[in-house]
Amino acid sequence: MSAPSNYTKLFLCVANSRKPGGHCVAGRTFNRDNYTEWLRPVSTRNTHEISDAELLYADGTRAQLLDVIKLTLTQAEPLYHQTENHVIAAVQWEKLQEAQWNHVTAATETTTSALWHDGLSSYHGLNDKVPEAIAHTLTNSLMLIEPQTLSLVVAQESKFMGGYDRRIRAAFTYNDTHYNFVVTDPWIENKYFAMEDGRYDIPMSRLCLSLPEILNGNATKLVAAVITPENVAERRQ
């Protein structure tokens, strides 16, 4: 039996967040001017992360958030609720253009339901946990939303086994429900870790939300990217 043929997809990258060993990259595919499906390119490694080397374009630059990218894939590889996973081929990614704020707003989604599942919270979070049994009933793990309100909170957080970690959280409302998720956007971390601990209100934004793999019986919701009209340009500097 012959091996399946590789295939290509075009997508707007709206997440390039930190993950142990590399990056978690995700975005929305499109057909002409219409955004269609979500795509999370993954490696063949057991932990699925994208390495620094795999992010390199032919000119030596690295794929970034808000790049419009053409990439070659070998197969779909859904993992429970992470139905968007596709395995990358050993072919360099191709940058087609740099997106602007209007592309981000066009790719934004709306839902009147909960963000996957509400009602379970971590010690420092709010509505940020999804039990494994419920996660296995879900059919998606990525969203791009416009929050009603958003504050980025920089603070020291106690750890379960003792000590503290400095973290950035997104405290936001959506459909009149309050949420508090850890932010894993490296650009946001670099910017806000250079500031004093505190609460920083963001007047206009889009949040790329991600539901990662199950750990200790739950999937913990994350903010993989915080995109604003201002930082679309700032990220390129």
N, CA and C of each residue as an Amber inpcrd file, in Angstrom:
protein
   711
   0.8540000  -1.1960000   0.0000000   0.0000000   0.0000000   0.0000000
   0.8880000   1.2440000   0.0000000   0.6000000   2.1790000  -0.8850000
   1.4170000   3.3820000  -0.9770000   1.1600000   4.3030000   0.2070000
   2.1950000   5.0610000   0.5610000   2.0770000   6.0070000   1.6640000
   1.1800000   7.1680000   1.2370000   0.4430000   7.7530000   2.1670000
  -0.4170000   8.8940000   1.8120000   0.4140000  10.0760000   1.3450000
  -0.1450000  10.8670000   0.4470000   0.5690000  12.0120000  -0.0970000
   0.5790000  13.1590000   0.9040000   1.6690000  13.9220000   0.8760000
   1.7060000  15.1470000   1.6680000   0.6920000  16.1440000   1.1220000
   0.3220000  17.1050000   1.9520000  -0.6110000  18.1310000   1.5370000
  -0.1890000  19.4480000   2.1780000  -0.6350000  20.5580000   1.6290000
  -0.2650000  21.8840000   2.1360000  -1.4950000  22.6020000   2.6650000
  -1.2440000  23.4810000   3.6180000  -2.2870000  24.3470000   4.1560000
  -1.7120000  25.7450000   4.3620000  -2.5630000  26.7470000   4.1980000
  -2.2230000  28.1290000   4.5070000  -2.9260000  28.4950000   5.7960000
  -2.1900000  29.1330000   6.7060000  -2.8540000  29.5250000   7.9540000
  -2.2710000  30.8050000   8.5150000  -3.1310000  31.5130000   9.2360000
  -2.7280000  32.7080000   9.9760000  -2.3170000  32.2600000  11.3700000
  -1.0650000  32.4720000  11.7160000  -0.5470000  32.0370000  13.0100000
  -1.0250000  33.0010000  14.1060000  -1.8430000  32.4990000  15.0100000
  -2.3250000  33.3330000  16.1190000  -1.8850000  32.7790000  17.4710000
  -0.9800000  31.8070000  17.4640000  -0.3780000  31.3160000  18.7030000
   0.9910000  30.7510000  18.3890000   1.9700000  31.1890000  19.1550000
   3.3190000  30.6270000  19.1000000   3.8400000  30.6930000  20.5260000
   3.2750000  29.8440000  21.3630000   3.4950000  29.9470000  22.8060000
   4.5700000  28.9790000  23.2770000   5.0280000  29.2150000  24.4860000
   6.0620000  28.3380000  25.0340000   5.4600000  27.0010000  25.4500000
   6.2720000  25.9790000  25.2750000   5.9070000  24.6230000  25.6720000
   7.2090000  23.9140000  26.0020000   7.2450000  23.0240000  26.9960000
   8.5010000  22.3320000  27.3190000   9.1370000  21.7230000  26.0690000
  10.3790000  22.1120000  25.8190000  11.1110000  21.5880000  24.6710000
  10.9250000  22.3570000  23.3910000  10.0430000  23.3500000  23.3780000
   9.8440000  24.0790000  22.1320000   8.6340000  24.9790000  22.1580000
   7.8090000  24.8670000  21.1210000   6.7060000  25.7940000  20.9190000
   5.4120000  25.0440000  20.6300000   4.2940000  25.6630000  21.0040000
   2.9670000  25.2300000  20.5670000   2.4710000  26.2820000  19.5790000
   2.3460000  25.8870000  18.3300000   1.9640000  26.8030000  17.2530000
   0.5530000  26.4480000  16.7990000  -0.2470000  27.4670000  16.5320000
  -1.6090000  27.2160000  16.0680000  -2.1090000  28.4090000  15.2740000
  -3.0920000  28.1520000  14.4470000  -3.6740000  29.2420000  13.6790000
  -4.9120000  28.7970000  12.9430000  -5.4590000  29.7280000  12.1730000
  -6.6880000  29.4710000  11.4220000  -6.3780000  29.3940000   9.9330000
  -6.8350000  28.3180000   9.3080000  -6.6830000  28.1760000   7.8710000
  -7.7240000  29.0450000   7.1790000  -7.4980000  29.3020000   5.9090000
  -8.4500000  30.1580000   5.1960000  -8.5170000  29.7890000   3.7220000
  -9.6170000  30.1540000   3.1290000  -9.8700000  29.9760000   1.7060000
 -10.2870000  31.3270000   1.1730000  -9.4230000  31.9230000   0.3690000
  -9.6130000  33.3020000  -0.0730000  -9.7100000  34.2100000   1.1550000
 -10.8430000  34.8670000   1.3850000 -10.9530000  35.7880000   2.5170000
 -11.6820000  35.1760000   3.7070000 -12.0290000  33.9010000   3.6200000
 -12.8120000  33.2750000   4.6690000 -11.9530000  32.3390000   5.5140000
 -12.0000000  32.5570000   6.8330000 -11.2830000  31.6530000   7.7350000
 -12.1430000  30.4270000   7.9610000 -11.5050000  29.2700000   7.9230000
 -12.2550000  28.0190000   7.9590000 -11.9240000  27.2330000   9.2300000
 -10.9330000  26.3710000   9.1590000 -10.6410000  25.4760000  10.2680000
  -9.4650000  25.9820000  11.1050000  -9.3070000  25.3620000  12.2590000
  -8.1230000  25.5680000  13.0870000  -7.0620000  24.5340000  12.7140000
  -5.8110000  24.9090000  12.9110000  -4.6820000  24.0190000  12.6260000
  -3.6430000  24.1550000  13.7240000  -3.2180000  23.0210000  14.2740000
  -2.0830000  23.0030000  15.1930000  -1.0240000  22.0720000  14.6020000
   0.0200000  22.6190000  13.9740000   1.0850000  21.7410000  13.4700000
   1.8370000  21.0990000  14.6340000   2.0910000  19.8040000  14.5320000
   2.7930000  19.0800000  15.5880000   3.9280000  18.2640000  14.9780000
   4.9130000  17.9560000  15.8110000   6.0380000  17.1260000  15.3810000
   5.7240000  15.6570000  15.6260000   6.6370000  14.7910000  15.1850000
   6.4730000  13.3540000  15.4150000   7.0020000  12.9270000  16.7810000
   7.5450000  13.8670000  17.5500000   8.0170000  13.5270000  18.8890000
   6.8320000  13.2330000  19.8100000   7.0860000  12.4830000  20.8540000
   6.0010000  12.0670000  21.7490000   5.2790000  13.2540000  22.3720000
   6.0200000  14.3520000  22.5870000   5.4390000  15.5280000  23.2270000
   4.9300000  16.5640000  22.2100000   5.1100000  16.2900000  20.9180000
   4.4530000  17.0070000  19.8140000   4.9040000  18.4510000  19.6060000
   5.8300000  18.9690000  20.4190000   6.2110000  20.3760000  20.2900000
   6.9230000  20.6440000  18.9690000   6.8770000  21.9140000  18.5430000
   7.6250000  22.3880000  17.3760000   8.9360000  22.9830000  17.8800000
  10.0540000  22.5310000  17.3310000  11.3620000  22.9960000  17.7890000
  11.7210000  24.3270000  17.1440000  12.7800000  24.9740000  17.6690000
  13.2740000  26.2110000  17.0670000  13.6720000  25.9750000  15.6070000
  14.3400000  24.8540000  15.3440000  14.8030000  24.5630000  13.9830000
  13.6410000  24.3840000  13.0220000  12.5550000  23.8000000  13.4990000
  11.4050000  23.5680000  12.6280000  10.6540000  24.8530000  12.3050000
  10.8950000  25.9070000  13.0630000  10.2610000  27.2000000  12.8070000
  11.0170000  28.0430000  11.7830000  12.1940000  27.5970000  11.3590000
  13.0300000  28.4120000  10.4790000  12.5160000  28.4050000   9.0470000
  12.4440000  29.6050000   8.4650000  12.1960000  29.7490000   7.0430000
  13.5100000  29.5480000   6.2770000  13.4000000  29.4800000   4.9470000
  14.5820000  29.2710000   4.1110000  15.5940000  30.4050000   4.2470000
  15.1340000  31.6290000   4.5490000  16.0510000  32.7640000   4.6690000
  16.6920000  32.8680000   6.0490000  16.4040000  31.9090000   6.9330000
  17.0070000  31.8970000   8.2570000  16.2120000  32.6100000   9.3270000
  15.1580000  33.3250000   8.9520000  14.2870000  33.9500000   9.9520000
  13.3360000  32.8950000  10.5100000  12.6770000  33.2320000  11.5900000
  11.8480000  32.2740000  12.2870000  10.3780000  32.6650000  12.2120000
   9.5240000  31.6910000  12.0660000   8.0900000  31.9420000  12.0340000
   7.6370000  32.6390000  13.3100000   6.7780000  33.6260000  13.1520000
   6.3100000  34.4180000  14.2710000   4.7790000  34.4670000  14.2940000
   4.2770000  34.8430000  15.4500000   2.8660000  35.1460000  15.5690000
   2.4810000  36.1940000  14.5320000   1.3380000  36.0020000  13.8860000
   0.7650000  36.8960000  12.8820000   1.4270000  36.7830000  11.5150000
   2.2720000  35.7770000  11.3200000   2.7070000  35.4290000   9.9790000
   1.5980000  34.6330000   9.2960000   1.4440000  34.8380000   8.0040000
   0.6190000  33.9590000   7.1880000   1.5660000  32.9430000   6.5590000
   1.3280000  31.6680000   6.8430000   2.3190000  30.6280000   6.5810000
   1.7330000  29.5270000   5.6940000   2.5660000  29.0540000   4.7820000
   2.2580000  27.8670000   4.0010000   3.1350000  26.7480000   4.5360000
   2.5280000  25.6260000   4.9000000   3.3370000  24.5210000   5.3920000
   2.8390000  23.2110000   4.8200000   3.7590000  22.2530000   4.8060000
   3.4950000  20.9200000   4.2560000   3.2800000  19.9430000   5.4010000
   2.2480000  19.1240000   5.2820000   1.8410000  18.2120000   6.3430000
   1.7510000  16.7930000   5.8090000   1.8290000  15.8250000   6.7220000
   1.7960000  14.4220000   6.3110000   0.4790000  13.7400000   6.6450000
  -0.1320000  14.1210000   7.7800000  -1.3800000  13.4660000   8.1690000
  -2.0250000  14.2040000   9.3300000  -3.3280000  14.0470000   9.4450000
  -4.0240000  14.5190000  10.6350000  -3.7540000  13.5460000  11.7720000
  -3.5520000  14.0940000  12.9690000  -3.2790000  13.2440000  14.1290000
  -4.0050000  13.8020000  15.3560000  -5.3340000  13.7090000  15.3750000
  -6.0890000  14.2320000  16.5200000  -5.7450000  13.4800000  17.7940000
  -5.7660000  14.2080000  18.9080000  -5.4800000  13.6270000  20.2170000
  -6.6000000  14.0490000  21.1580000  -7.5980000  13.1900000  21.3150000
  -8.7630000  13.4920000  22.1290000  -9.3780000  14.8290000  21.6980000
  -9.4270000  15.8170000  22.6110000 -10.0530000  17.0950000  22.2820000
  -9.2140000  17.9300000  21.3250000  -7.9350000  17.5920000  21.1510000
  -7.0800000  18.3370000  20.2260000  -7.2580000  17.7870000  18.8070000
  -8.4170000  18.0850000  18.2640000  -8.7640000  17.5800000  16.9390000
  -8.0370000  18.3150000  15.8140000  -7.3790000  19.4130000  16.1430000
  -6.7770000  20.2870000  15.1170000  -5.3460000  19.8900000  14.7470000
  -4.8080000  18.8250000  15.3470000  -3.4060000  18.4710000  15.1670000
  -3.1390000  17.8510000  13.7970000  -2.0900000  18.3690000  13.1340000
  -1.5920000  17.8050000  11.8820000  -0.0720000  17.7010000  11.9690000
   0.4760000  16.5870000  11.5130000   1.9070000  16.3250000  11.6120000
   2.6470000  17.0390000  10.4790000   3.7090000  17.7500000  10.8350000
   4.4790000  18.4870000   9.8220000   5.3890000  17.5360000   9.0410000
   5.6000000  17.8600000   7.7740000   6.5640000  17.1410000   6.9490000
   7.9420000  17.7840000   7.1090000   8.9660000  17.0900000   6.6510000
  10.3390000  17.6040000   6.7350000  10.5880000  18.5800000   5.5900000
   9.7630000  19.6190000   5.5470000   9.8360000  20.6510000   4.5150000
   9.7830000  21.9950000   5.2160000  10.6510000  22.9360000   4.8140000
  10.6680000  24.2390000   5.4850000   9.3480000  24.9840000   5.2690000
   8.9470000  25.7030000   6.2900000   7.7450000  26.5140000   6.2120000
   8.0000000  27.7240000   5.3060000   6.9480000  28.2590000   4.7490000
   7.0690000  29.4090000   3.8450000   6.1980000  30.5550000   4.3470000
   6.8140000  31.7070000   4.5360000   6.0770000  32.9000000   4.9520000
   5.5200000  33.6010000   3.7270000   4.2040000  33.8430000   3.7340000
   3.5560000  34.4910000   2.6060000   3.3730000  35.9850000   2.8250000
   3.0420000  36.3880000   4.0560000   2.8860000  37.8030000   4.3670000
   2.7750000  37.9770000   5.8800000   2.7480000  39.2390000   6.2930000
   2.5340000  39.5750000   7.6990000   1.1290000  40.1040000   7.8700000
   0.4050000  39.5530000   8.8200000  -0.9800000  39.9470000   9.0370000
  -1.0670000  41.2780000   9.7640000  -2.1900000  41.9370000   9.6070000
  -2.4980000  43.1880000  10.2900000  -3.6940000  42.9630000  11.2260000
  -4.0440000  44.0030000  11.9790000  -5.1180000  43.8840000  12.9560000
  -6.4360000  43.4630000  12.3060000  -6.7130000  43.9370000  11.1040000
  -7.9750000  43.5700000  10.4560000  -8.0480000  42.0750000  10.1560000
  -6.9010000  41.4370000   9.9130000  -6.8950000  39.9890000   9.7160000
  -7.2470000  39.2720000  11.0190000  -6.7570000  39.7990000  12.1290000
  -7.0350000  39.1920000  13.4330000  -8.5190000  39.3000000  13.7600000
  -9.0920000  40.4840000  13.5260000 -10.5200000  40.6560000  13.8240000
 -11.3760000  39.7700000  12.9200000 -10.9560000  39.5930000  11.6790000
 -11.7140000  38.7330000  10.7680000 -11.6760000  37.2740000  11.1970000
 -10.5920000  36.8760000  11.8460000 -10.4400000  35.4830000  12.2840000
 -11.0790000  35.2190000  13.6430000 -11.5760000  36.2750000  14.2990000
 -12.1590000  36.1340000  15.6380000 -13.4790000  35.3800000  15.5780000
 -13.6990000  34.5420000  16.5960000 -14.9100000  33.7360000  16.6870000
 -15.8230000  34.2650000  17.7980000 -17.0700000  33.8380000  17.7660000
 -17.9930000  34.1390000  18.8570000 -18.7030000  32.8560000  19.2660000
 -18.9900000  32.7520000  20.5390000 -19.7710000  31.6340000  21.0560000
 -20.6060000  32.1390000  22.2260000 -21.7820000  31.6100000  22.3670000
 -22.6280000  31.9870000  23.4940000 -22.5410000  30.9670000  24.6200000
 -21.7720000  29.9140000  24.4010000 -21.6440000  28.8690000  25.4100000
 -20.4060000  29.1110000  26.2650000 -20.1570000  28.2160000  27.2160000
 -18.9790000  28.3090000  28.0730000 -17.7110000  28.1220000  27.2470000
 -16.6060000  28.5890000  27.7800000 -15.3090000  28.3330000  27.1610000
 -14.9080000  26.9120000  27.5300000 -15.3800000  25.9830000  26.7290000
 -15.2520000  24.5330000  26.8970000 -16.0820000  24.0070000  28.0780000
 -15.7530000  24.4350000  29.2940000 -16.4850000  23.9780000  30.4700000
 -16.1470000  24.9090000  31.6250000 -17.1580000  25.4050000  32.3060000
 -16.9490000  26.3020000  33.4400000 -17.3130000  25.5950000  34.7460000
 -16.7970000  26.1470000  35.8350000 -17.1900000  25.6460000  37.1440000
 -16.0790000  25.0010000  37.9430000 -14.9290000  24.7320000  37.3210000
 -13.8050000  24.1270000  38.0340000 -12.5970000  25.0390000  37.8980000
 -11.9450000  25.3500000  39.0300000 -10.8520000  26.3230000  39.0320000
  -9.6230000  25.7650000  39.7290000  -8.4420000  26.2020000  39.2680000
  -7.1960000  25.9240000  39.9660000  -7.0910000  26.8580000  41.1750000
  -6.0430000  26.6860000  41.9760000  -5.8960000  27.4800000  43.1980000
  -5.8090000  28.9720000  42.8850000  -5.0540000  29.3300000  41.8480000
  -4.8810000  30.7420000  41.4900000  -5.7710000  31.1810000  40.3280000
  -6.3930000  30.2300000  39.6420000  -7.1760000  30.5570000  38.4530000
  -8.6640000  30.6320000  38.7390000  -9.4120000  30.8360000  37.6710000
 -10.8730000  30.9060000  37.7710000 -11.4670000  30.3280000  36.4880000
 -12.3110000  29.3130000  36.6580000 -12.9180000  28.6290000  35.5120000
 -11.8700000  28.2020000  34.4850000 -10.7410000  27.6730000  34.9810000
  -9.6290000  27.3370000  34.0920000  -9.3240000  25.8470000  34.0090000
 -10.1660000  24.9920000  34.6030000  -9.9280000  23.5530000  34.5830000
 -11.0590000  22.8310000  33.8580000 -10.6890000  21.7860000  33.1070000
 -11.6690000  20.9140000  32.4640000 -11.3430000  19.4800000  32.8700000
 -12.2440000  18.7980000  33.5670000 -11.9750000  17.4120000  33.9610000
 -11.7620000  16.5090000  32.7440000 -10.9350000  15.4950000  32.9110000
 -10.5780000  14.6080000  31.8000000 -11.8110000  14.0170000  31.1240000
 -12.7740000  13.5530000  31.9050000 -13.9650000  12.9230000  31.3210000
 -14.7280000  13.8860000  30.4250000 -14.7970000  15.1640000  30.8170000
 -15.4740000  16.1650000  29.9930000 -14.6190000  16.5400000  28.7930000
 -13.3070000  16.6650000  28.9940000 -12.4070000  17.0080000  27.8870000
 -12.5220000  15.9930000  26.7530000 -12.6980000  14.7250000  27.1060000
 -12.7710000  13.6820000  26.0810000 -14.0600000  13.7520000  25.2750000
 -15.0160000  14.5740000  25.6950000 -16.2510000  14.7550000  24.9160000
 -16.1720000  15.9770000  24.0070000 -15.1160000  16.7890000  24.1550000
 -14.9970000  18.0250000  23.3960000 -14.4510000  17.7600000  21.9990000
 -14.7440000  18.6600000  21.0770000 -14.3310000  18.4800000  19.6850000
 -13.4000000  19.5830000  19.1970000 -12.9340000  20.4160000  20.1190000
 -11.9700000  21.4530000  19.7260000 -11.1410000  21.8550000  20.9290000
  -9.9820000  22.4490000  20.6540000  -9.0890000  22.8600000  21.7400000
  -8.4900000  24.2380000  21.5140000  -9.0170000  24.9820000  20.5470000
  -8.4890000  26.3090000  20.2250000  -9.6390000  27.2710000  19.9680000
  -9.4750000  28.5140000  20.4400000 -10.4540000  29.5680000  20.1850000
  -9.7220000  30.9040000  20.0530000 -10.2820000  31.7910000  19.2600000
  -9.8200000  33.1740000  19.1850000 -11.0180000  34.0530000  19.5070000
 -10.9700000  34.7280000  20.6580000 -12.1470000  35.4610000  21.1420000
 -11.8150000  36.9220000  21.4120000 -12.8700000  37.7350000  21.4820000
 -12.7690000  39.1220000  21.9190000 -13.3510000  39.2210000  23.3290000
 -12.5250000  39.3980000  24.3490000 -13.0640000  39.4890000  25.7030000
 -13.8000000  40.8150000  25.9060000 -14.7520000  40.7980000  26.8140000
 -15.4640000  42.0410000  27.1480000 -14.5510000  42.9740000  27.9370000
 -13.8080000  42.4250000  28.8830000 -12.8040000  43.1760000  29.6410000
 -11.5830000  42.2920000  29.7800000 -10.4070000  42.9220000  29.9470000
  -9.1690000  42.1610000  30.1190000  -8.1860000  42.9500000  30.9630000
  -7.6050000  42.2810000  31.9520000  -6.4670000  42.8030000  32.7000000
  -5.3820000  41.7340000  32.7200000  -4.1350000  42.1480000  32.5060000
  -2.9990000  41.2440000  32.6670000  -2.4430000  41.4620000  34.0680000
  -2.3580000  40.3820000  34.8310000  -1.9430000  40.4450000  36.2310000
  -0.5830000  39.7820000  36.3710000   0.4010000  40.5600000  36.8330000
   1.7610000  40.0620000  37.0600000   1.9400000  39.9000000  38.5630000
   2.2750000  38.6760000  39.0000000   2.3510000  38.4350000  40.4430000
   3.1570000  37.1760000  40.7320000   3.6390000  37.0890000  41.9700000
   4.2550000  35.8720000  42.4700000   3.1430000  34.9120000  42.9020000
   3.2430000  33.6690000  42.4700000   2.2390000  32.6810000  42.8280000
   2.8790000  31.5280000  43.5900000   2.2270000  31.1090000  44.6610000
   2.7270000  29.9700000  45.4230000   2.6080000  28.6940000  44.5980000
   3.5810000  27.7820000  44.7770000   3.5780000  26.5010000  44.0840000
   3.1180000  25.4030000  45.0350000   2.5940000  24.3380000  44.4830000
   2.0360000  23.2500000  45.2810000   3.0800000  22.6410000  46.2210000
   4.3120000  22.5030000  45.7340000   5.3630000  21.8610000  46.5360000
   6.2220000  22.8760000  47.2780000   5.7950000  24.1170000  47.3400000
   6.5350000  25.1580000  48.0450000   7.2580000  26.0870000  47.0970000
   7.5520000  27.2830000  47.5740000   8.2130000  28.2850000  46.7430000
   7.2170000  29.0690000  45.9210000   7.7680000  29.9090000  45.0370000
   6.9220000  30.8040000  44.2530000   7.4180000  30.8640000  42.8100000
   6.5010000  31.1220000  41.9040000   6.7970000  31.4160000  40.5040000
   6.1510000  32.7440000  40.1530000   6.8630000  33.5600000  39.4090000
   6.2670000  34.7920000  38.8980000   5.5340000  34.4640000  37.6080000
   4.2790000  34.8480000  37.5430000   3.4550000  34.4980000  36.3950000
   2.6590000  35.6950000  35.9120000   2.2080000  35.5690000  34.6860000
   1.2700000  36.5280000  34.1160000  -0.0380000  35.7900000  33.8660000
  -1.1200000  36.3710000  34.3300000  -2.4450000  35.8050000  34.1120000
  -3.3250000  36.8050000  33.3770000  -4.2370000  36.2500000  32.6100000
  -5.2630000  37.0570000  31.9580000  -6.5470000  36.9260000  32.7620000
  -6.9440000  38.0220000  33.4080000  -8.2250000  38.0790000  34.1180000
  -9.2040000  38.7830000  33.1800000 -10.2100000  38.0600000  32.7170000
 -11.0870000  38.6350000  31.6940000 -12.5200000  38.1530000  31.8810000
 -13.4120000  38.8500000  31.2090000 -14.8070000  38.4280000  31.1620000
 -15.1830000  38.1120000  29.7230000 -16.0460000  37.1070000  29.5880000
 -16.5650000  36.7300000  28.2810000 -17.9730000  36.1850000  28.4900000
 -18.9110000  36.6810000  27.7380000 -20.3260000  36.3350000  27.9530000
 -20.7300000  36.5350000  29.4170000 -20.2220000  37.6210000  29.9970000
 -20.5280000  38.0170000  31.3770000 -20.0590000  37.0000000  32.4250000
 -19.1320000  36.1280000  32.0430000 -18.5350000  35.1670000  32.9760000
 -17.0810000  35.5580000  33.2060000 -16.6180000  35.4420000  34.4470000
 -15.2510000  35.8130000  34.7920000 -14.3120000  34.6120000  34.6410000
 -13.1180000  34.9040000  34.1070000 -12.1050000  33.8820000  33.8940000
 -10.7410000  34.3970000  34.3470000  -9.8380000  33.4590000  34.6350000
  -8.4580000  33.8030000  34.9720000  -7.5660000  32.6500000  34.5230000
  -6.8080000  32.8750000  33.4260000  -5.9570000  31.8370000  32.8390000
  -4.5020000  32.2960000  32.8410000  -3.5800000  31.3450000  32.9570000
  -2.1620000  31.6300000  32.7840000  -1.8900000  32.0120000  31.3310000
  -1.0030000  32.9910000  31.1280000  -0.5820000  33.4230000  29.7950000
   0.7390000  32.7440000  29.4480000   0.8130000  32.1220000  28.2600000
   2.0420000  31.4570000  27.8150000   2.5950000  32.0890000  26.5400000
   2.2500000  33.3210000  26.2910000   2.7110000  34.0910000  25.1230000
   4.0840000  34.6630000  25.4560000   5.1740000  34.1910000  24.8270000
   6.5240000  34.6440000  25.1980000   6.7180000  36.1490000  25.0260000
   6.1320000  36.7420000  24.0000000   6.2940000  38.1780000  23.7850000
   5.6540000  38.9610000  24.9280000   4.4740000  38.5460000  25.3410000
   3.8000000  39.2020000  26.4750000   4.6100000  38.9950000  27.7510000
   5.1340000  37.8030000  27.9490000   5.9520000  37.5490000  29.1390000
   7.1750000  38.4650000  29.1680000   7.8790000  38.5710000  28.0560000
   9.0720000  39.4260000  28.0140000   8.7300000  40.8720000  28.3360000
   7.6070000  41.3500000  27.8300000   7.2160000  42.7440000  28.0570000
   6.7870000  42.9840000  29.4930000   5.9270000  42.1230000  30.0230000
   5.3320000  42.4040000  31.3320000   6.1850000  41.9270000  32.4940000
   7.0700000  40.9500000  32.2810000   7.9950000  40.5810000  33.3460000
   9.0190000  41.6870000  33.6050000   9.1830000  42.5800000  32.6450000
  10.0820000  43.7220000  32.8360000   9.4120000  44.8350000  33.6380000
   8.1310000  44.6940000  33.9190000   7.3870000  45.6910000  34.6820000
   7.2290000  45.2250000  36.1300000   6.7390000  46.1270000  36.9550000
   6.4800000  45.7820000  38.3460000   5.2580000  44.8780000  38.4430000
   5.1880000  44.1020000  39.5180000   3.9860000  43.3250000  39.7720000
   2.7890000  44.2690000  39.8430000   1.6920000  43.8500000  39.2860000
   0.5030000  44.6990000  39.3000000  -0.5230000  44.2310000  38.2910000
  -1.5410000  45.0280000  38.1180000  -2.6660000  44.7270000  37.2330000
  -2.6860000  45.7690000  36.1260000  -2.6840000  45.3270000  34.8800000
  -2.5980000  46.2130000  33.7300000  -3.8300000  45.9960000  32.8440000
  -4.6640000  47.0200000  32.7480000  -5.8990000  46.9210000  31.9710000
  -5.6060000  47.0700000  30.4840000  -6.2180000  46.2250000  29.6720000
  -6.0390000  46.2350000  28.2230000  -7.3900000  46.5830000  27.5990000
  -7.5080000  47.7370000  26.9260000  -8.8240000  48.1850000  26.4660000
  -9.3890000  47.4060000  25.2860000  -8.5260000  46.9210000  24.3980000
  -8.9970000  46.1950000  23.2130000  -8.0370000  45.0620000  22.9220000
  -8.5710000  43.8600000  22.7060000  -7.6840000  42.7230000  22.4890000
  -8.4250000  41.5670000  21.8390000  -7.6470000  40.5970000  21.4070000
  -8.1170000  39.2720000  21.0590000  -7.2510000  38.2790000  21.8320000
  -7.8760000  37.2150000  22.3310000  -7.1630000  36.1800000  23.0720000
  -7.2540000  34.8700000  22.3040000  -6.0990000  34.2560000  22.0740000
  -6.0790000  32.8960000  21.5530000  -6.0370000  31.9580000  22.7500000
  -7.0850000  31.1700000  22.9150000  -7.2030000  30.2470000  24.0320000
  -6.8570000  28.8390000  23.5730000  -6.1760000  28.1030000  24.4460000
  -5.7680000  26.7450000  24.1180000  -6.0930000  25.8160000  25.2720000
  -6.5400000  24.6190000  24.9230000  -6.7920000  23.5750000  25.9090000
  -5.7660000  22.4710000  25.6790000  -4.7210000  22.4220000  26.5140000
  -3.6220000  21.4750000  26.2770000  -3.9770000  20.0490000  26.6840000
  -2.9490000  19.1930000  26.6820000  -3.1410000  17.7920000  27.0280000
  -3.5580000  17.6520000  28.4920000  -4.1140000  16.4930000  28.8130000
  -4.5380000  16.1780000  30.1770000  -3.3070000  16.0070000  31.0690000
  -3.3780000  16.5970000  32.2590000  -2.3280000  16.4280000  33.2560000
  -2.9980000  16.2970000  34.6200000  -2.6960000  15.2150000  35.3030000
  -3.2650000  14.9650000  36.6390000  -4.7940000  15.0360000  36.6370000
  -5.3870000  14.4850000  35.5820000  -6.8310000  14.3610000  35.5340000
  -7.5990000  15.5470000  34.9870000  -6.8800000  16.6140000  34.5940000
  -7.5480000  17.8080000  34.0660000  -6.7540000  18.4020000  32.9070000
  -7.4620000  19.1350000  32.0700000  -6.8150000  20.0160000  31.0940000
  -6.9780000  21.4430000  31.6100000  -5.8780000  22.1950000  31.6350000
  -5.8990000  23.5550000  32.1740000  -5.9020000  24.5690000  31.0360000
  -6.9350000  25.3710000  30.9540000  -7.0550000  26.3660000  29.8920000
  -5.9270000  27.3930000  29.9850000  -5.4080000  27.7800000  28.8330000
  -4.3110000  28.7410000  28.7560000  -4.6540000  29.8560000  27.7730000
  -4.0440000  31.0090000  27.9820000  -4.0510000  32.0690000  26.9750000
  -2.7360000  31.9800000  26.2230000  -2.7940000  31.4720000  25.0010000
  -1.5870000  31.2590000  24.2060000  -1.0930000  32.5310000  23.5390000
  -1.9770000  33.5110000  23.3670000  -1.5710000  34.7870000  22.7800000
  -2.5250000  35.8840000  23.2030000  -1.9390000  37.0570000  23.4620000
  -2.7070000  38.2790000  23.7360000  -2.3710000  39.2470000  22.6130000
  -3.3260000  39.5000000  21.7380000  -3.0830000  40.3310000  20.5590000
  -3.8830000  41.6130000  20.6940000  -3.2020000  42.7490000  20.4990000
  -3.8480000  44.0550000  20.5460000  -3.4990000  44.8290000  19.2770000
  -4.2660000  45.8810000  18.9470000  -3.9080000  46.6780000  17.7720000
  -2.4900000  47.2280000  17.8630000  -2.0670000  47.5880000  19.0760000
  -0.7250000  48.1610000  19.2630000   0.3590000  47.1080000  19.1040000
   0.1650000  45.9350000  19.7110000   1.2890000  44.9860000  19.6780000
   1.4030000  44.2170000  18.3710000   0.4190000  44.3510000  17.4810000
   0.6030000  43.8100000  16.1260000   1.8630000  44.4130000  15.5180000
   2.0160000  45.7300000  15.6680000   3.2110000  46.4100000  15.1310000
   4.4120000  46.2220000  16.0520000   4.1990000  46.2750000  17.3680000
   5.3070000  46.1620000  18.3240000   6.0220000  44.8260000  18.2250000
   5.3160000  43.7740000  17.9180000   5.9330000  42.4430000  17.8220000
   6.9340000  42.3770000  16.6860000   6.8360000  43.2700000  15.7180000
   7.7420000  43.2530000  14.5630000   9.0130000  44.0640000  14.8100000
   9.0570000  44.8100000  15.8900000  10.1870000  45.6940000  16.1230000
  11.3880000  44.9340000  16.6740000
